[in-house]
């Protein structure tokens, strides 16, 4: 079983280095790592190179750094790493946020799980006193929430495989088989940030690719250490734009129709709030997101 780990660095070399050190401590070292740098600033990239050079010199497994000329976002950045992994005949690809770290038996435990699984496997993210197991797909919502439990090793009912399951594996801790990529392709780069993991799982489920959540392999996570740097209004713009795109692309027929009046309600609400001088900056960002979708301005927000 050939396993590749893909992680993205964007001005987060300190977090990335912490993750790499935890991978260096693994009892099972039969895996390869691809670090995709999403056009970090010069100082951060130099810091990453300096740190990884020292760690890589001691690593008994293959690790490489790929630097993008521009920020391709979560989906585009991961696709660069996924492409490299598949070219090198990966059987499984683990997408792992750089603001995570793992215990020394992580790979060994994961290998056992993957040996009896196929398709897509979601891994729980331990966030201080609670654990995120999966995301929940809900239509006509600007954000998609995660399902948590306060204790480890207890998968929430919403994250369990069943006939009417509407969960998705969280992109920051998702293991994907080569077979899944062969059937449905890579991540949709139109999202840039948010909803791409839910989109990938919806496409997988329609292609009859199994999706499961494990309760045996844990990952520690610093909550939103990367995305908060973008600033709240910009995040709102991505959320609303991508939510409209996600619903129009993946929803049942009645949701595809309802997306239009939903967008009009969003616009009306934001104009009313602006008229009352309530959170005007946030309202402008939301409106920008809606109009981005109308004009098919996807990918990275340019202004």
C-alpha positions in Angstrom: 0.0 0.0 0.0 1.6 3.2 -1.2 0.5 6.2 0.9 1.2 9.9 0.2 0.5 12.8 2.6 -0.3 16.2 1.1 -0.2 19.3 3.1 -0.4 23.0 2.1 1.8 25.8 3.5 0.6 29.4 3.2 2.6 31.7 5.5 2.4 29.0 8.1 5.9 27.5 8.2 5.8 27.2 12.1 2.7 25.0 11.9 4.0 23.0 9.0 7.3 22.3 10.8 5.4 21.0 13.8 3.4 18.7 11.6 6.6 17.4 9.9 8.3 16.7 13.2 5.3 14.6 14.4 5.5 12.6 11.1 9.2 12.1 11.6 8.4 10.4 15.0 6.2 7.7 13.3 6.8 4.1 14.2 5.7 3.2 10.6 7.6 5.3 8.1 6.4 3.7 4.9 4.9 6.8 3.3 5.8 9.9 1.3 5.1 13.6 1.9 4.4 16.4 -0.6 4.4 19.9 0.9 2.7 22.4 -1.5 3.7 26.0 -0.7 0.9 28.3 -2.0 3.1 31.3 -2.8 3.9 32.2 0.8 5.9 35.4 1.3 9.7 35.2 1.0 10.4 35.1 4.7 8.0 32.3 5.4 9.2 30.2 2.5 12.8 30.6 3.6 11.8 29.6 7.1 10.0 26.5 5.7 13.1 25.6 3.6 15.4 26.0 6.5 13.3 23.9 8.9 12.5 21.2 6.3 16.1 20.9 5.2 17.1 19.9 8.7 14.2 17.5 9.2 14.4 16.0 5.7 18.1 15.2 6.2 17.1 12.8 9.0 13.9 11.4 7.4 14.2 7.8 6.1 11.2 8.4 3.7 10.7 10.6 0.7 9.6 14.2 1.2 9.4 17.0 -1.3 8.4 20.7 -1.4 6.6 22.2 -4.4 6.2 25.9 -4.6 3.3 27.4 -6.6 3.8 30.7 -8.4 0.5 31.9 -7.0 -1.9 31.0 -4.3 -4.2 28.3 -5.7 -6.3 27.9 -2.6 -7.2 24.7 -0.8 -8.5 22.8 -3.8 -5.8 24.0 -6.3 -3.0 23.5 -3.9 -4.0 20.0 -3.0 -4.5 19.1 -6.6 -0.9 19.9 -7.3 0.1 17.4 -4.6 -2.5 14.9 -5.7 -1.2 15.0 -9.2 2.4 14.3 -8.0 1.2 11.5 -5.8 -0.8 9.8 -8.6 2.1 10.1 -11.0 4.1 8.2 -8.4 1.5 5.4 -8.2 -0.1 6.3 -4.9 -2.8 3.9 -3.7 -4.0 6.4 -1.0 -3.6 10.1 -0.6 -4.1 11.8 2.7 -5.0 15.5 2.7 -3.8 16.9 6.0 -4.0 20.5 7.2 -0.6 21.9 8.1 -2.1 23.2 11.4 -2.4 19.6 12.7 -0.1 17.1 14.3 -0.3 13.4 15.0 0.8 10.8 17.6 3.7 8.4 16.8 1.4 5.5 16.0 -0.8 7.5 13.6 0.5 5.9 10.3 0.5 2.4 11.8 -3.1 2.8 12.9 -4.2 4.4 9.6 -2.6 1.6 7.6 -4.7 -1.0 9.5 -7.9 1.0 8.8 -7.2 1.5 5.1 -6.4 -2.2 4.7 -10.1 -2.9 5.3 -11.6 0.2 3.6 -12.0 1.7 0.2 -13.2 5.0 -1.3 -12.9 7.9 1.1 -12.1 7.8 4.8 -12.6 10.8 7.1 -10.4 11.1 10.2 -11.5 12.8 13.4 -9.9 16.1 14.4 -9.3 16.6 18.1 -9.9 20.3 18.9 -9.1 20.9 22.6 -12.1 19.4 24.5 -14.1 18.2 21.6 -13.6 16.2 18.4 -14.9 17.0 14.9 -15.8 13.8 13.1 -17.5 14.9 9.9 -19.3 17.8 8.1 -23.0 17.8 7.5 -24.5 18.6 4.1 -27.3 21.0 4.3 -29.0 22.8 1.4 -29.4 26.6 1.2 -27.0 27.4 4.0 -24.1 29.8 3.7 -21.9 27.6 5.9 -21.7 23.8 6.5 -21.2 22.8 10.1 -19.1 20.0 11.6 -20.5 17.3 13.9 -18.7 17.1 17.2 -18.6 14.8 20.2 -17.1 15.8 23.5 -15.5 12.4 23.9 -13.1 10.5 21.6 -14.0 7.2 19.9 -17.7 8.0 19.7 -18.9 8.7 16.1 -22.0 11.0 16.1 -25.1 9.4 14.5 -25.0 12.0 11.7 -21.5 10.7 10.6 -22.4 7.1 10.3 -22.9 5.3 7.0 -26.5 4.7 6.2 -29.1 4.9 3.5 -29.9 8.6 3.9 -26.4 9.7 5.0 -25.7 13.4 4.4 -22.3 13.7 5.9 -19.0 14.5 4.3 -15.3 13.9 5.2 -13.6 17.0 6.4 -11.0 18.1 3.8 -8.3 18.8 6.4 -8.2 15.1 7.4 -9.4 13.1 4.4 -7.9 9.9 2.9 -8.8 9.2 -0.7 -8.1 6.1 -2.7 -6.7 6.1 -6.2 -9.9 4.5 -7.4 -11.9 7.6 -6.2 -9.7 9.9 -8.2 -10.0 7.7 -11.3 -13.8 7.8 -11.1 -14.5 11.5 -10.3 -11.3 13.4 -10.8 -9.7 15.8 -8.3 -11.0 18.7 -6.2 -13.1 21.5 -7.9 -10.8 24.5 -8.1 -13.6 26.9 -8.6 -14.2 27.0 -4.9 -10.7 28.1 -3.9 -11.7 27.9 -0.2 -14.7 26.3 1.5 -17.2 23.7 0.3 -14.7 21.7 -1.9 -14.6 18.8 0.5 -18.4 18.6 0.6 -18.5 18.9 -3.2 -16.0 16.0 -3.5 -18.0 13.8 -1.2 -21.3 14.5 -3.0 -19.7 13.6 -6.3 -18.2 10.4 -4.8 -21.5 9.3 -3.3 -23.2 9.7 -6.6 -20.5 7.6 -8.2 -21.2 4.9 -5.5 -17.8 5.4 -3.9 -18.0 4.4 -0.2 -17.4 7.2 2.4 -16.7 6.3 6.0 -15.6 8.0 9.2 -13.2 6.1 11.5 -13.1 6.4 15.3 -9.7 4.7 15.5 -7.3 7.2 14.0 -7.1 10.7 15.6 -5.5 14.0 14.5 -4.9 17.0 16.7 -6.0 20.3 15.2 -5.5 24.0 15.9 -8.9 25.5 14.9 -8.8 27.8 11.9 -5.2 28.8 12.4 -4.8 29.6 8.7 -8.1 30.8 7.4 -8.7 33.4 10.1 -5.8 35.4 8.7 -7.9 36.3 5.6 -10.3 38.4 7.6 -14.0 38.1 8.3 -15.5 40.0 5.3 -13.4 38.1 2.8 -14.4 34.8 4.4 -18.1 35.8 4.1 -17.6 36.6 0.5 -16.2 33.1 -0.2 -18.9 31.4 1.9 -21.8 33.0 0.2 -20.4 32.7 -3.3 -19.4 29.1 -2.9 -22.6 28.2 -1.1 -24.6 29.3 -4.1 -22.3 27.5 -6.5 -22.4 24.3 -4.4 -26.2 24.3 -4.1 -26.8 25.0 -7.8 -24.2 22.3 -8.8 -25.1 19.5 -6.4 -28.6 20.0 -5.0 -31.7 18.1 -6.0 -33.8 19.7 -8.8 -35.9 21.7 -6.4 -32.8 23.1 -4.6 -31.3 24.1 -8.0 -34.5 26.1 -8.6 -34.7 27.5 -5.1 -31.1 28.9 -5.3 -32.3 31.9 -7.3 -35.0 33.2 -4.9 -32.6 32.4 -2.0 -30.0 34.6 -3.6 -32.6 37.4 -3.9 -33.5 37.1 -0.2 -29.8 37.4 0.6 -29.5 40.5 -1.5 -32.6 42.2 0.0 -31.5 41.4 3.5 -28.0 42.9 3.0 -29.4 46.1 1.4 -31.8 46.5 4.3 -29.0 46.1 6.8 -26.8 48.6 4.9 -29.8 51.1 4.9 -29.9 50.7 8.7 -26.1 51.0 9.0 -25.8 47.5 10.5 -22.5 45.7 9.8 -22.1 47.5 6.4 -18.7 46.0 5.6 -19.9 42.5 6.1 -23.0 43.2 4.0 -20.9 44.5 1.2 -18.7 41.4 1.3 -21.8 39.1 1.2 -23.2 41.1 -1.8 -19.8 40.8 -3.6 -20.0 37.0 -3.0 -23.5 36.8 -4.5 -22.6 38.9 -7.5 -19.4 36.9 -8.0 -21.6 33.9 -8.4 -23.9 35.7 -10.8 -21.0 36.7 -13.0 -19.2 33.3 -12.6 -16.2 34.9 -11.0 -14.9 31.8 -9.2 -11.5 30.8 -7.9 -9.4 33.3 -5.9 -11.1 36.6 -5.1 -9.2 39.2 -7.1 -10.3 42.3 -5.2 
